[in-house]
Amino acid sequence: MNYLIALMVLLSGFNLFVEPQIEDSMIYFPTKEIAETPASIGIQYEDIIIKTPDGRNIYGWFMGRG
């Protein structure tokens, strides 16, 4: 019984102190800057823009079959 209480205290401490410190490294935060393109590894591509029915734009790359 005492080991269950110790385990609960240990897990609670982890959740309170350790997890918040490493949480940001576990979540992907995208940026607007493009760090690399397919051209940086020798792949030809075209920039494309897809217009959605609600007026938004989806940006992407079209890479043909090589």
Residue, then its C-alpha position, 0 to 999 in steps of 0.5 A: m500500500n505504501y508503494l502505491i502512495a509513493l508512486m502516486v506522489l512521484l507521478s504527481g511531482f512529475n506532472l507538476f514539475v517535469e512535464p511543463q519543462i519538456e512540454d514545448s519540445m513535444i509540440y510542433f509550432p509551425t513558423k511562416e518562414i520556409a527554412e528549406t524547399p525541395a530545390s535544396i535537395g535537388i527536386q524540381y517543384e512549383d509553388i501552388i495556391i489552392k483557393t478554398p470555397d470560403g476564400r482562404n488560400i492553401y499554399g503548397w508545392f507540386m512535385g512532378r514524377g521524377 
